[in-house]
Amino acid sequence: MGIETDCKQEPGLFRPVIDRNRCEGKEECVKVCPYDVFTMGTVPPEQRKGLSLRGKLKGYAHRWQQAFATNADACHACGLCVSACPEKAITLTRV
């Protein structure tokens, strides 16, 4: 970890939600999250079907590599991922 944060929430109260139509897999969320909430991976074909045309084009252009909140229960809602995402693809929602 090693990153000082002002997180005021206990883990598991909020979850990051990634907008698949916006994410371009630039990994900024992975880099800034002090709790290792995010990983990079390939969007499965069944999740690609519901995307907008823009989302499909972005996915194809980036080889379907996007962020996933694989450790969402560790999220402390510090908002570093939201601020770091250049596409504004992440929102925090209360569980």
C-alpha positions in Angstrom: 0.0 0.0 0.0 2.2 2.9 1.2 -0.3 5.6 0.0 -1.7 8.0 2.6 -5.5 8.3 2.1 -8.2 10.2 3.9 -10.7 7.3 3.5 -13.4 7.6 6.1 -15.5 4.6 5.2 -15.2 1.1 6.4 -14.5 -1.5 3.6 -17.6 -3.0 1.9 -20.0 0.0 2.4 -19.4 1.3 -1.2 -18.6 -0.4 -4.4 -16.9 0.9 -7.5 -19.0 0.5 -10.6 -17.2 0.6 -14.0 -19.1 1.9 -17.1 -18.1 -0.6 -19.8 -19.1 2.0 -22.5 -16.5 4.4 -21.2 -13.5 2.4 -19.8 -10.5 2.3 -22.1 -8.3 0.1 -19.8 -5.7 2.8 -19.1 -5.1 1.2 -15.7 -5.1 4.5 -13.7 -7.5 3.0 -11.2 -5.2 0.0 -10.7 -2.2 2.3 -10.1 -3.9 4.7 -7.6 -6.0 2.3 -5.5 -4.3 1.7 -2.1 -6.5 -1.3 -1.4 -5.9 -3.3 -4.6 -9.6 -3.2 -5.6 -8.9 -3.2 -9.4 -7.3 -5.6 -11.9 -7.2 -5.5 -15.6 -8.8 -8.1 -17.7 -10.7 -9.0 -20.9 -14.4 -8.1 -21.1 -16.2 -11.4 -21.8 -18.2 -11.7 -25.0 -21.5 -12.0 -23.1 -20.9 -8.5 -21.5 -20.0 -7.0 -24.9 -23.4 -7.6 -26.4 -25.2 -4.9 -24.3 -22.7 -2.2 -25.1 -23.4 0.9 -27.2 -21.8 1.3 -30.6 -19.3 3.7 -29.0 -18.6 1.1 -26.2 -18.0 -1.6 -28.7 -15.7 0.5 -30.8 -13.7 1.5 -27.7 -13.6 -2.1 -26.6 -12.4 -3.3 -30.0 -9.8 -0.6 -30.2 -8.3 -1.5 -26.8 -8.5 -5.3 -27.3 -11.3 -5.5 -24.8 -8.9 -4.8 -21.9 -10.7 -3.0 -19.1 -10.6 -2.5 -15.4 -12.6 -4.9 -13.1 -13.3 -4.3 -9.4 -12.3 -7.9 -8.5 -11.7 -6.9 -4.9 -14.7 -4.6 -4.5 -15.3 -5.6 -0.8 -12.0 -3.9 0.1 -13.1 -0.5 -1.3 -12.9 2.3 1.4 -14.7 4.9 -0.9 -11.7 7.2 -0.9 -12.5 8.3 -4.5 -8.9 8.1 -5.8 -10.1 5.8 -8.7 -12.9 8.2 -9.6 -10.5 11.2 -9.8 -7.8 9.3 -11.6 -10.0 7.8 -14.4 -9.5 9.8 -17.5 -12.8 8.5 -19.1 -14.9 9.2 -15.9 -15.9 5.5 -16.1 -16.0 4.8 -12.3 -18.7 5.7 -9.8 -19.0 4.7 -6.2 -22.3 3.3 -5.1 -23.5 2.4 -1.6 -24.0 -1.3 -1.1 
